[in-house]
């Protein structure tokens, strides 16, 4: 707080220093409020860390609460460079896949012209018509003075052309080269012609088509059944399975063979259960850090003895230990998951792996509930409901956070009021010190005057 630097000149007293000491003493009244603000902010931070860990636990619980998890399948490929992915419609089984031809794009090259950027005699043509082996023709608008490069650009500017165009130099001249945008016989570009405004072919085109190479379809067998496809990504040749042949390379007369095995994805289930255990232990660790008391140093964490944290721990422990009724599996311990003395969970990988492989339906019933039994509530379903109640804005954790925020707001108001009071007190001290300074200055002036008068009287009386 600013002080008047001339204070004390009249009296000769160090009133500025005294006023600063009084100011420091008054502002010391703010220290308890500041400490309480810091404590509440530390609580909010600790609550936030717990909430973050509980959000991750909620995600892990929700993953286990999805019945599709226990029905998921994966495709394993043994053999040549074929990859496969599955959908929910896939069925377990083994399939022998033999590929004799890959899908390719058709290509077409024009006759040679002398220059690529010189305007051509278009013969009255206003459009270039592209023909395909098994699809409708496509017309591309061209200008009357187009060069070979202009025609290329017009083709590439059309999203529906069905081809990509380029200009190549063959050592003697320039050619327009077309390549079908899609693979397969039907999409193969088979020719082109120049047409005039009434849609008929012009009699003297600037150039004609020359060399064509037809595209082809994929040719393969699945368990001996012949299959063709225009794309190297083949859907539902095996139910719910997409075969991807993009990485495959075949020479003339070569055949690629692979065995595709569709089986239950036990790894996905094991990982989901492992994530569940890890996420719960993270919640427990975060709570432990926030409630720790160091007996040696006497230091206490932000939430020691906090009732909110105790409620969260008790609610979660209650759900985890209550078990599930109606199914083949009733408790976590039957899954190889045990509650340790420190409150964390420990998972037996072998037991979980065995259940994932041989009893996926029992796992589904345990975590998600029995599908045809409305009264059956799975463990993941119960935990999800409990977590939502704890973390909602009006839940246990939400109320604790909002309560701490309200206390901070109240402390901020109290701090401002106290600071205003201190400022008024210091202003009163400053005014009083100013009055004191002026009074002492006046007394000093009077004293000097009287001294002078007495000295003058002494001289008159001959006393000096």
C-alpha positions in Angstrom: 0.0 0.0 0.0 1.4 3.4 -1.0 2.5 5.9 1.8 2.9 9.7 1.9 6.7 10.2 1.7 6.6 13.7 3.3 5.0 12.2 6.5 7.2 13.0 9.6 9.0 16.0 8.1 7.3 18.4 10.6 7.9 16.3 13.7 11.2 14.6 12.7 9.7 11.2 13.6 10.0 8.2 11.4 6.2 8.0 10.9 6.5 6.3 7.5 8.3 3.3 9.0 5.8 3.1 11.8 2.9 3.2 9.3 4.5 0.4 7.3 4.8 -1.8 10.4 1.2 -1.1 11.3 0.2 -2.0 7.7 2.1 -5.3 7.9 0.5 -6.2 11.2 -3.0 -5.4 9.9 -2.4 -7.5 6.7 -1.3 -10.4 8.8 -5.1 -10.9 9.5 -5.4 -12.1 5.8 -2.9 -15.0 6.3 -5.5 -17.4 7.9 -7.9 -16.7 5.0 -5.1 -17.3 2.4 -4.3 -20.6 4.1 -7.9 -21.7 4.0 -8.1 -20.8 0.3 -5.0 -22.8 -0.5 -6.4 -25.8 1.4 -9.7 -25.7 -0.5 -7.8 -25.3 -3.9 -5.7 -28.3 -2.9 -8.8 -30.3 -2.1 -10.3 -29.4 -5.5 -7.1 -30.5 -7.2 -7.1 -33.8 -5.3 -10.8 -34.4 -6.1 -10.1 -33.7 -9.8 -7.4 -36.3 -9.9 -9.7 -38.9 -8.3 -12.4 -37.9 -10.8 -10.0 -38.3 -13.7 -9.0 -41.8 -12.5 -12.7 -42.7 -12.0 -13.5 -41.5 -15.6 -10.9 -44.0 -16.9 -12.4 -46.7 -14.7 -15.9 -45.8 -16.1 -14.5 -46.3 -19.7 -13.1 -49.7 -18.7 -16.4 -50.7 -17.1 -18.4 -49.6 -20.1 -16.2 -51.8 -22.3 -17.0 -54.8 -20.2 -20.7 -53.9 -20.3 -20.9 -54.3 -24.1 -22.3 -57.8 -25.0 -20.6 -57.5 -28.4 -17.2 -57.8 -26.7 -17.8 -61.4 -25.9 -19.1 -62.2 -29.4 -16.2 -60.6 -31.3 -14.3 -62.6 -33.8 -11.0 -62.2 -35.5 -9.6 -63.5 -38.8 -6.1 -65.1 -38.8 -4.4 -65.7 -42.1 -1.8 -68.3 -42.8 -0.1 -68.2 -46.2 0.5 -65.5 -48.9 0.1 -61.8 -48.4 -3.7 -61.7 -47.9 -5.1 -59.8 -45.0 -8.7 -60.2 -43.6 -11.0 -58.3 -41.2 -14.2 -59.4 -39.6 -17.6 -57.8 -38.8 -20.2 -58.8 -36.3 -21.8 -61.1 -39.0 -18.8 -63.3 -39.2 -19.0 -67.0 -38.2 -16.2 -69.2 -36.9 -14.6 -71.4 -39.4 -11.6 -72.2 -41.6 -11.5 -71.2 -45.3 -9.0 -72.1 -48.1 -8.5 -69.1 -50.4 -6.8 -69.4 -53.8 -6.2 -66.3 -55.9 -5.4 -66.8 -59.6 -5.9 -63.1 -60.8 -6.0 -59.7 -59.2 -8.3 -56.8 -60.2 -6.5 -54.3 -62.4 -7.5 -51.0 -64.0 -7.9 -50.5 -67.7 -5.6 -48.2 -69.7 -5.8 -46.5 -73.0 -3.4 -44.4 -75.0 -4.2 -42.0 -77.9 -2.4 -41.6 -81.2 0.7 -39.4 -81.3 0.6 -35.6 -81.7 3.5 -33.4 -82.4 3.2 -30.8 -79.5 1.4 -31.1 -76.2 0.7 -27.4 -75.7 -0.2 -26.3 -79.2 -4.0 -25.8 -80.0 -5.4 -28.7 -82.0 -7.8 -28.7 -84.9 -10.8 -30.0 -83.0 -12.9 -30.5 -86.2 -15.9 -28.8 -84.5 -15.8 -31.1 -81.4 -17.3 -29.7 -78.2 -17.0 -32.8 -76.1 -14.8 -35.9 -75.6 -16.8 -39.0 -75.0 -15.2 -41.7 -72.9 -16.5 -45.3 -73.4 -16.2 -48.1 -70.8 -16.5 -51.9 -71.0 -19.5 -52.3 -68.8 -20.6 -48.8 -67.8 -22.3 -45.8 -69.4 -20.2 -43.4 -71.4 -19.1 -40.1 -69.9 -18.9 -36.8 -71.9 -16.2 -34.2 -71.0 -16.6 -30.6 -72.3 -13.6 -29.4 -74.3 -12.9 -26.0 -75.8 -12.5 -25.4 -79.6 -8.8 -24.4 -79.3 -7.8 -27.1 -76.8 -4.3 -28.5 -76.8 -3.4 -32.0 -75.6 -2.6 -30.7 -72.2 -6.0 -28.8 -72.1 -7.9 -32.0 -72.9 -5.9 -33.7 -70.1 -6.8 -31.0 -67.6 -10.5 -31.0 -68.6 -10.7 -34.8 -68.0 -9.0 -34.5 -64.6 -11.2 -31.6 -63.6 -14.3 -33.8 -64.0 -15.0 -35.8 -60.8 -17.3 -38.2 -62.8 -14.9 -38.9 -65.7 -14.0 -42.4 -64.4 -10.4 -42.0 -65.5 -7.3 -40.1 -64.7 -5.4 -38.6 -67.6 -1.8 -37.7 -68.3 0.4 -36.7 -71.2 3.4 -38.9 -72.0 6.2 -38.5 -74.5 7.1 -41.7 -76.3 10.3 -40.4 -77.9 8.7 -39.2 -81.1 5.6 -37.3 -79.9 3.0 -36.9 -77.3 0.1 -39.1 -76.3 -2.9 -38.8 -74.1 -2.8 -41.7 -71.5 -6.0 -42.7 -69.7 -6.2 -45.0 -66.7 -9.5 -46.2 -65.2 -10.2 -44.8 -61.7 -11.5 -48.1 -60.5 -10.3 -51.7 -61.0 -12.3 -54.4 -62.7 -13.5 -55.2 -66.2 -16.7 -53.1 -66.2 -14.9 -49.9 -65.2 -12.2 -50.4 -67.8 -11.9 -47.5 -70.3 -12.4 -49.0 -73.8 -12.2 -46.0 -76.1 -12.9 -42.4 -76.7 -14.3 -40.2 -79.5 -14.8 -36.5 -80.2 -18.4 -35.4 -80.7 -20.0 -32.1 -81.8 -22.9 -30.1 -80.3 -25.5 -32.5 -81.6 -23.8 -35.5 -80.1 -22.5 -37.1 -83.3 -18.9 -38.0 -83.9 -16.8 -35.4 -85.7 -15.5 -36.5 -89.1 -12.0 -35.1 -88.5 -11.0 -35.6 -84.9 -7.6 -34.2 -83.7 -6.5 -37.8 -82.8 -8.0 -41.2 -82.1 -7.4 -44.0 -79.6 -4.5 -46.3 -80.3 -3.4 -48.8 -77.6 -5.8 -50.2 -75.0 -5.3 -52.7 -72.2 -8.4 -54.0 -70.6 -8.8 -54.1 -66.8 -9.7 -57.4 -65.2 -11.6 -58.7 -62.2 -10.3 -60.7 -59.3 -10.5 -64.4 -59.8 -10.3 -66.6 -56.7 -11.9 -69.7 -55.0 -13.0 -70.0 -51.4 -13.1 -73.6 -50.3 -13.3 -74.5 -54.0 -16.2 -72.1 -54.9 -15.3 -69.7 -57.8 -15.7 -66.0 -57.0 -15.1 -62.9 -59.0 -14.9 -59.2 -57.9 -14.1 -55.9 -59.5 -12.1 -54.8 -56.4 -9.1 -56.3 -54.6 -11.1 -55.7 -51.4 -13.7 -58.5 -51.4 -16.6 -58.4 -49.0 -18.7 -61.3 -47.9 -17.1 -63.9 -50.1 -16.8 -65.3 -46.5 -19.7 -64.1 -44.4 -18.7 -61.1 -42.3 -15.1 -61.2 -43.6 -13.4 -58.7 -45.9 -10.4 -60.1 -47.9 -7.8 -57.5 -48.8 -5.5 -58.5 -51.7 -3.8 -55.1 -52.2 -0.4 -56.4 -50.9 -0.5 -59.5 -53.1 1.7 -59.8 -56.2 1.0 -62.4 -58.9 3.0 -63.1 -62.0 1.6 -64.8 -65.1 0.2 -68.2 -64.3 0.9 -67.8 -60.6 -1.5 -68.7 -57.8 -1.6 -67.4 -54.2 -3.0 -69.6 -51.5 -3.9 -68.8 -47.9 -6.0 -70.3 -45.1 -8.3 -67.8 -43.3 -9.4 -68.9 -39.9 -12.2 -67.0 -38.2 -12.2 -67.6 -34.4 -13.3 -66.0 -31.2 -11.2 -62.9 -30.3 -10.2 -64.0 -26.8 -7.3 -61.4 -26.7 -9.8 -58.6 -26.9 -11.8 -60.0 -23.9 -8.6 -60.6 -21.9 -7.4 -57.0 -22.6 -10.7 -55.5 -21.5 -10.7 -57.4 -18.2 -7.1 -56.5 -17.6 -7.9 -52.8 -18.3 -10.7 -53.0 -15.8 -8.4 -54.3 -13.1 -5.7 -51.8 -13.9 -8.2 -48.9 -14.0 -9.7 -49.8 -10.6 -6.2 -50.1 -9.1 -5.4 -46.7 -10.4 -8.5 -45.3 -8.7 -7.3 -46.9 -5.5 -3.7 -45.6 -5.9 -5.0 -42.1 -6.6 -7.2 -42.1 -3.5 -4.3 -43.5 -1.4 -2.1 -40.7 -2.4 -4.8 -38.1 -1.6 -5.4 -39.5 1.9 -1.9 -40.5 2.9 -0.5 -39.4 6.3 3.3 -39.6 6.9 3.7 -40.5 10.5 7.4 -39.7 10.5 7.1 -36.2 9.1 3.6 -35.5 10.4 2.6 -34.3 6.9 -1.0 -35.1 5.8 -2.3 -35.2 2.2 -5.1 -33.0 1.1 -8.0 -35.4 1.8 -7.0 -37.2 5.0 -10.1 -38.2 6.9 -12.3 -36.9 4.0 -15.8 -38.4 4.2 -16.3 -38.1 0.4 -13.4 -40.4 -0.3 -14.5 -42.9 2.3 -18.0 -43.0 0.7 -16.5 -43.6 -2.8 -14.3 -46.5 -1.5 -17.1 -48.1 0.4 -19.6 -47.9 -2.5 -17.1 -49.4 -5.0 -16.0 -52.1 -2.6 -19.6 -53.0 -1.9 -20.4 -53.6 -5.6 -17.2 -55.5 -6.3 -17.8 -57.9 -3.4 -21.6 -58.3 -3.6 -21.4 -60.8 -6.5 -23.8 -61.5 -9.4 -26.8 -63.8 -9.2 -28.3 -66.2 -11.7 -25.3 -67.0 -13.9 -22.6 -69.6 -14.1 -20.1 -67.1 -12.5 -21.1 -65.3 -9.3 -18.0 -63.6 -7.9 -14.9 -62.0 -9.2 -12.8 -64.6 -7.5 -14.3 -67.2 -9.9 -12.8 -65.1 -12.7 -9.4 -65.3 -11.1 -9.7 -61.7 -9.8 -9.2 -61.3 -6.1 -9.4 -58.3 -3.7 -6.1 -57.8 -1.9 -5.5 -56.6 1.7 -4.5 -53.2 0.4 -7.8 -52.9 -1.4 -6.4 -53.4 -4.9 -7.4 -56.1 -7.4 -5.1 -58.9 -8.7 -5.9 -60.9 -11.8 -4.8 -64.5 -12.6 -4.1 -64.3 -16.4 -4.4 -68.1 -16.8 -7.9 -68.2 -15.3 -9.1 -65.2 -17.4 -7.6 -66.7 -20.6 -9.3 -70.0 -20.0 -12.7 -68.4 -19.4 -12.3 -66.1 -22.4 -11.6 -69.1 -24.6 -14.1 -71.6 -23.3 -16.8 -69.7 -21.4 -17.4 -66.3 -23.2 -21.1 -66.5 -22.6 -20.6 -67.0 -18.8 -18.3 -63.9 -18.8 -21.0 -61.9 -20.7 -23.7 -62.9 -18.2 -21.4 -62.0 -15.3 -20.5 -58.5 -16.5 -23.6 -57.5 -18.6 -26.4 -59.6 -17.1 -28.4 -62.4 -18.5 -30.1 -61.2 -21.7 -33.5 -63.0 -21.2 -33.7 -62.2 -17.5 -34.8 -58.6 -16.8 -33.9 -59.0 -13.1 -30.3 -60.0 -13.8 -27.9 -57.2 -13.4 -24.3 -57.7 -14.3 -21.3 -56.5 -12.4 -20.3 -54.0 -15.0 -23.9 -52.7 -15.2 -24.0 -52.2 -11.4 -20.6 -50.5 -11.4 -21.6 -48.2 -14.2 -24.7 -47.1 -12.4 -22.7 -46.6 -9.2 -20.0 -44.6 -10.9 -22.6 -42.3 -12.6 -24.2 -41.7 -9.2 -20.9 -40.9 -7.6 -19.6 -38.6 -10.3 -22.7 -36.7 -11.4 -23.0 -33.0 -10.5 -25.4 -33.9 -7.7 -23.5 -37.0 -6.7 -21.0 -37.6 -3.9 -17.9 -36.4 -5.7 -19.8 -33.6 -7.6 -21.2 -32.2 -4.4 -17.8 -32.3 -2.7 -16.2 -30.4 -5.6 -19.0 -27.8 -5.7 -18.9 -27.4 -1.9 -15.1 -26.7 -2.0 -15.7 -24.2 -4.9 -18.4 -22.4 -2.9 -16.1 -22.2 0.2 -13.5 -20.6 -2.0 -16.0 -18.1 -3.3 -17.0 -17.3 0.3 -13.3 -17.0 1.4 -12.6 -14.7 -1.6 -15.5 -12.4 -0.4 -14.2 -12.5 3.1 -10.7 -11.6 1.9 -12.0 -8.6 0.0 -14.0 -7.4 3.0 -11.0 -7.8 5.3 -8.7 -6.0 2.8 -11.1 -3.1 2.6 -11.2 -2.9 6.4 -7.4 -2.9 6.6 -7.2 -0.1 4.0 -9.7 2.0 6.0 -7.7 1.4 9.2 -4.4 2.4 7.5 -6.0 5.4 6.0 -7.2 6.5 9.5 -3.7 5.9 10.9 -2.2 8.0 8.1 -4.6 10.8 8.8 -3.9 10.7 12.6 -0.1 10.6 11.9 -0.5 13.6 9.7 -2.3 15.5 12.4 0.3 14.4 15.0 3.1 15.5 12.6 1.4 18.9 12.1 0.8 19.4 15.9 4.3 18.6 16.8 5.6 20.9 14.1 3.4 23.7 15.5 4.6 23.0 19.0 8.2 23.1 17.8 7.6 26.4 16.1 6.0 27.8 19.2 8.9 26.6 21.3 11.4 28.2 19.1 9.5 31.5 19.2 9.3 31.5 22.9 13.0 30.7 23.2 13.8 33.7 21.0 11.6 36.0 23.1 13.2 34.9 26.3 16.6 35.4 24.9 15.7 38.9 23.7 14.4 39.7 27.2 17.5 38.5 28.8 19.6 40.8 26.6 17.3 43.8 27.5 17.7 43.0 31.2 21.4 42.5 30.9 21.3 39.0 31.8 23.3 38.0 28.8 
